[in-house]
């Protein structure tokens, strides 16, 4: 009869770009928009019918005028930093992957089943480790809150993701002297790892890697700490009760120390001896057989010259903790290991880390070069901003962040940038454009 079939037209206002995006015959991601309700935006969508073929279609000016009438944008609070990016392809607004910020968002997410599975795994692990008991709230005790941190971890050299839903407490609510005392916990220095790797290359040792699952749930607590039951997993038979923690949990002030003490006791029970100068390096000897164990929070390196002995250590660790065997080490703290055993050579690369840093500062398309610092450059305090206007402009430049990012690369794999970093880091308090 001269009419087209009915179609849906969505008007979406992008506050950041100040543009209106229009899509026909598109899929409206209802959950994606509902989970962003905290952004303070009200978007009114109108279902319309196309005009008859004989009539003039709506012009772009008319569309913009209608959208201005039907879209109301409230002034939102400071938005959270998000990994979500908006891109316009043709007439469709595409949103890349994001991670939920709370339980409600996880349940509305398109991957809600995967998040639910991750949360169930965490709760089962907590139950297996007997992390808490449900008790009646003691008089005068205010339990600390808890929340979940949702993360998609990209699998190395694969396109898939591992979904993790870590239950953490709000340790900021803990009171020193009541809920915790000492919090110190050592971590291995990277130069210690470099020394061990040099030994590995020289003597052609094996180097294996293991990961401790739910490491912090193994540490025993000495203090009485109470926590509310996690959202979505409240015991229906004990709704009014709270959790009395018997073991540490992520987010507690003393979690690092409790886990380190627990691991130290277990490893020494396997006849390992702790290095006096480096408390995160352990050594076990039996005649000509030697095994080194290096611990960095929950990452473990096993290094030795006897495979049966290394296998024995693995078996012992699996008895003491829930472990994940990663086989021969390919990454250490995110640093790629290249090994050429026939030539007794080993290489370390942070290319993935450096690429992320360049992308963070929008420099991924920058030209590569070999000069760490241009020849003949001279810096001084005279180049620092002298007016309030200049200081205000330079305060928006993430100068100190860039220094910190590069410093980590310098310590691990790029000592060649030491001089340039030394010079530029002198002006972190008040950097100028020249710096």
C-alpha positions in Angstrom: 0.0 0.0 0.0 3.0 2.3 -0.4 4.3 1.9 3.1 7.5 0.3 4.4 7.5 -2.2 7.2 7.8 -0.8 10.7 11.3 -0.2 12.0 12.9 0.9 15.3 14.9 4.1 15.4 17.1 4.8 18.4 18.5 8.2 19.3 21.5 8.0 21.6 23.1 11.1 22.9 26.9 11.0 23.6 27.7 13.6 26.2 31.5 13.4 25.7 31.4 14.0 21.9 28.3 16.1 21.9 26.8 14.1 19.1 23.6 12.2 18.4 23.9 8.7 16.9 21.0 7.2 15.0 20.6 3.5 14.1 17.9 1.6 12.3 17.3 -2.1 12.5 19.9 -2.2 15.3 20.0 -4.3 18.5 19.3 -2.3 21.6 21.5 -3.5 24.4 19.1 -2.8 27.2 21.3 -4.4 29.9 24.3 -2.3 28.8 22.4 0.9 29.3 20.7 -0.1 32.5 24.1 -1.0 34.2 25.3 2.6 33.5 22.5 4.1 35.5 25.0 5.8 37.9 26.2 8.0 35.1 23.3 10.3 35.7 22.0 10.3 32.1 18.4 10.1 31.2 17.8 8.9 27.7 14.3 8.9 26.3 13.9 6.6 23.3 11.1 7.0 20.8 9.6 4.2 18.7 8.6 5.7 15.3 7.4 4.5 12.0 9.0 5.4 8.7 7.1 7.9 6.6 5.2 6.7 3.5 7.3 6.3 0.4 5.6 9.2 -1.2 6.5 11.6 1.6 9.7 13.4 2.2 12.0 11.7 4.7 13.2 13.5 7.8 16.2 15.7 7.2 19.2 15.6 9.5 18.2 19.0 10.9 14.8 17.6 11.8 16.3 14.6 13.5 18.6 16.7 15.6 15.7 19.0 16.5 13.6 16.0 17.7 16.5 14.6 19.7 17.0 17.9 21.5 13.4 17.8 22.5 13.4 14.2 23.8 16.9 13.8 25.3 17.6 15.3 28.8 21.1 15.1 30.2 21.5 15.8 33.9 24.8 17.0 35.3 26.4 13.8 36.6 28.8 13.3 39.5 32.4 12.6 38.7 32.2 9.4 36.6 34.4 6.4 37.4 37.3 5.6 35.2 36.2 3.0 32.8 37.8 0.9 30.0 34.7 1.4 27.9 35.3 3.1 24.6 32.7 4.5 22.2 33.2 4.4 18.5 30.9 5.3 15.6 30.9 2.8 12.7 28.5 3.9 10.0 25.2 4.4 11.9 25.9 2.1 14.8 27.3 3.0 18.2 29.6 0.2 19.3 30.7 -0.4 22.9 33.7 -2.5 23.7 34.0 -4.8 26.6 33.6 -3.5 30.2 33.7 -5.0 33.6 30.9 -4.8 36.2 31.5 -2.6 39.3 29.1 -4.4 41.6 26.9 -7.5 42.0 23.8 -5.9 40.4 25.7 -4.9 37.2 27.2 -8.4 37.0 23.8 -9.9 37.1 22.6 -7.6 34.3 25.7 -8.1 32.2 25.6 -10.1 28.9 28.1 -12.5 30.5 26.2 -12.9 33.7 26.4 -16.7 33.7 30.2 -16.5 33.5 30.3 -14.0 36.4 28.0 -16.2 38.4 30.2 -19.2 37.8 33.3 -17.1 38.9 31.5 -16.0 42.1 30.4 -19.6 42.9 34.0 -20.8 42.4 35.2 -18.2 44.9 32.6 -19.0 47.5 33.4 -22.7 47.2 37.1 -22.0 47.7 36.2 -20.0 50.8 34.1 -22.8 52.1 36.8 -25.4 51.4 39.4 -23.3 53.3 37.0 -22.6 56.2 37.7 -18.9 56.0 34.8 -17.8 58.3 32.1 -18.9 60.7 28.6 -17.4 60.8 27.9 -15.9 64.3 25.4 -13.5 65.9 26.7 -9.9 65.9 28.5 -9.2 69.2 27.5 -6.1 71.1 29.3 -3.0 70.1 30.9 -4.5 67.0 30.3 -3.0 63.6 31.2 -5.6 60.9 33.2 -4.3 57.9 31.6 -4.4 54.4 32.7 -6.4 51.5 32.4 -6.2 47.7 33.5 -8.0 44.6 36.1 -7.0 42.1 35.2 -8.3 38.6 38.1 -8.8 36.2 38.5 -10.3 32.7 42.0 -11.6 32.5 43.2 -12.2 28.9 44.8 -15.6 28.5 48.4 -15.4 27.3 48.7 -16.1 23.5 45.0 -16.8 23.3 41.9 -14.8 22.4 39.8 -16.0 25.4 39.3 -14.5 28.9 39.3 -15.8 32.4 36.5 -14.4 34.5 37.4 -13.6 38.1 35.1 -12.3 40.8 37.3 -11.7 43.8 35.6 -11.1 47.1 37.4 -8.3 49.0 36.7 -6.6 52.3 36.8 -2.8 52.8 40.0 -2.9 54.9 39.9 0.9 55.1 37.3 0.5 57.8 39.7 -1.5 60.0 41.1 0.1 63.2 44.8 -0.4 64.0 45.3 -2.0 67.4 41.9 -3.6 67.3 41.4 -5.2 63.9 45.1 -5.4 62.9 48.6 -4.7 64.1 51.5 -5.3 61.7 51.0 -5.3 58.0 54.6 -5.6 56.6 55.2 -8.4 54.1 58.4 -8.8 52.0 58.5 -9.2 48.2 61.4 -10.4 46.1 63.7 -7.8 44.6 64.0 -8.0 40.8 67.7 -8.0 41.0 67.5 -11.2 43.0 65.5 -12.7 40.1 68.2 -11.5 37.7 70.9 -13.2 39.8 69.1 -16.5 39.9 68.4 -16.3 36.1 72.2 -15.8 35.6 72.8 -19.0 37.6 70.2 -20.8 35.5 71.9 -19.8 32.3 75.4 -20.6 33.5 74.6 -24.1 34.9 71.8 -24.9 32.5 69.2 -25.4 35.3 65.5 -26.0 34.9 63.1 -23.1 35.6 59.5 -23.9 36.3 56.6 -21.8 37.4 53.6 -22.3 39.7 50.7 -20.1 40.8 49.0 -20.2 44.2 45.2 -20.1 43.8 43.3 -17.9 46.3 46.6 -17.4 48.1 45.3 -14.9 50.7 42.7 -17.3 52.0 45.4 -19.5 53.5 46.7 -17.1 56.1 45.5 -17.4 59.7 44.1 -14.4 61.6 45.1 -13.6 65.2 42.6 -10.8 65.6 38.8 -11.0 65.8 37.5 -9.5 62.5 33.9 -9.5 61.5 32.4 -9.0 58.1 28.9 -8.9 56.6 27.8 -11.8 54.4 28.5 -11.3 50.7 25.7 -10.0 48.5 24.0 -12.7 46.5 25.3 -15.5 48.7 23.6 -14.8 52.0 22.7 -18.0 54.0 18.9 -18.1 54.0 19.0 -20.0 57.3 21.2 -17.4 59.0 20.1 -14.1 57.5 20.8 -12.0 60.6 24.3 -13.4 61.2 27.7 -12.1 60.2 31.0 -13.7 59.3 33.7 -14.1 61.9 36.9 -14.4 59.8 39.3 -17.3 60.9 41.6 -16.7 57.9 42.7 -13.7 56.0 40.7 -12.5 53.0 41.6 -10.1 50.2 41.4 -6.5 51.2 42.4 -6.9 54.9 45.3 -4.8 56.1 47.1 -7.9 57.4 46.3 -10.1 54.4 49.8 -9.9 52.8 51.6 -10.6 56.1 49.3 -13.5 57.1 49.8 -15.2 53.7 53.6 -14.7 53.9 53.8 -16.2 57.4 51.7 -19.2 56.4 53.8 -19.9 53.2 57.1 -19.5 55.1 56.1 -22.1 57.7 54.9 -24.6 55.1 58.0 -24.2 52.8 60.4 -24.5 55.7 58.7 -27.8 56.6 59.9 -29.1 53.2 63.5 -28.6 54.4 64.0 -25.3 52.5 66.3 -22.7 54.0 65.5 -19.0 53.8 68.1 -16.6 52.5 69.1 -14.1 55.2 69.5 -11.2 52.8 66.5 -12.0 50.6 63.6 -13.5 52.6 61.6 -14.4 49.5 64.4 -16.7 48.2 64.6 -20.3 49.6 67.2 -23.0 48.9 67.2 -26.8 49.3 70.3 -29.0 48.9 70.9 -32.7 48.9 74.5 -33.6 47.9 75.0 -32.2 44.4 71.3 -31.5 43.9 70.1 -28.0 44.5 66.6 -26.3 44.2 65.8 -22.6 44.5 62.3 -21.4 45.3 61.4 -17.7 44.7 58.0 -16.3 45.8 56.5 -13.0 44.7 53.1 -12.7 46.5 51.4 -15.8 44.9 53.8 -16.4 41.9 56.4 -19.1 42.5 59.6 -20.0 40.5 61.2 -23.4 41.0 64.8 -23.6 39.7 67.1 -26.6 40.0 69.3 -29.2 38.4 67.3 -32.3 39.2 63.9 -33.0 37.7 62.8 -35.6 40.2 63.6 -33.3 43.1 61.6 -30.5 41.4 58.7 -32.8 40.9 58.8 -33.7 44.6 58.7 -30.0 45.5 55.7 -29.5 43.3 53.9 -32.5 44.9 54.6 -31.1 48.4 53.3 -27.6 47.4 50.1 -29.2 46.0 49.5 -30.9 49.3 50.0 -27.6 51.3 48.1 -25.3 48.9 45.8 -25.2 45.9 48.3 -24.7 43.1 48.3 -24.2 39.4 51.2 -25.7 37.5 52.3 -23.4 34.7 55.1 -25.7 33.4 58.3 -24.2 32.1 58.4 -20.5 32.9 57.6 -18.2 30.0 56.7 -15.0 32.0 58.0 -13.5 35.2 56.0 -10.6 36.6 54.7 -10.0 33.1 58.2 -10.1 31.6 58.6 -12.5 28.6 61.5 -15.0 28.9 63.4 -16.0 25.8 65.8 -18.9 26.4 68.3 -20.4 24.0 69.7 -23.4 26.0 72.0 -24.6 23.2 73.9 -21.2 23.4 73.5 -20.7 27.1 71.6 -17.5 26.6 68.5 -15.9 28.1 66.6 -12.8 27.2 64.0 -10.7 28.9 61.4 -8.5 27.1 58.8 -6.1 28.3 57.4 -5.3 24.9 53.8 -5.9 26.0 54.2 -3.6 29.0 55.9 -0.9 26.9 53.2 -1.1 24.3 50.5 -0.6 27.0 52.4 2.5 28.3 52.6 4.0 24.8 48.9 3.4 24.3 48.1 4.9 27.6 49.9 8.1 26.6 48.5 8.0 23.0 52.0 7.4 21.5 51.5 3.9 20.0 52.1 5.4 16.5 55.3 7.2 17.5 58.4 6.6 15.5 60.9 4.2 17.0 64.5 5.2 17.5 67.7 4.4 19.3 68.5 7.7 21.0 67.5 7.6 24.6 67.9 11.4 24.9 68.7 13.9 22.1 72.3 15.0 22.0 73.1 18.5 23.4 69.9 18.9 25.5 70.3 20.9 28.7 67.7 21.2 31.4 67.5 23.5 34.4 65.1 25.0 36.9 64.9 28.1 34.7 62.7 26.1 32.4 60.1 25.4 35.1 56.8 27.3 35.0 57.0 30.7 36.6 53.4 31.8 36.3 50.2 30.4 37.8 48.8 30.0 34.3 51.7 27.9 33.2 51.6 25.7 36.3 47.9 25.1 35.9 48.4 24.1 32.3 51.3 21.7 33.2 49.4 20.2 36.1 47.2 18.4 33.6 50.3 16.7 32.1 50.9 13.2 33.7 54.6 13.9 34.0 55.2 11.9 37.2 53.2 9.0 35.9 55.4 8.8 32.8 58.5 8.8 35.0 57.1 6.0 37.1 56.1 3.8 34.2 59.5 4.2 32.6 61.3 3.6 35.9 59.8 0.1 36.2 61.0 -0.8 32.6 64.4 0.6 33.5 64.7 -1.5 36.7 63.7 -4.7 34.9 64.9 -4.7 31.3 65.9 -1.3 30.1 69.0 0.1 32.0 69.9 2.0 28.8 67.3 4.7 29.7 68.8 5.3 33.1 70.5 8.6 32.3 67.5 10.1 30.5 65.2 9.1 33.4 67.7 10.5 36.0 67.7 13.9 34.3 64.0 14.2 33.7 62.9 12.9 37.1 64.6 15.9 38.8 61.7 18.1 37.7 58.7 16.1 38.8 57.5 18.7 41.3 57.3 21.5 38.7 58.0 20.3 35.1 58.0 22.7 32.2 57.2 22.1 28.6 60.9 21.6 27.8 61.2 18.8 30.4 
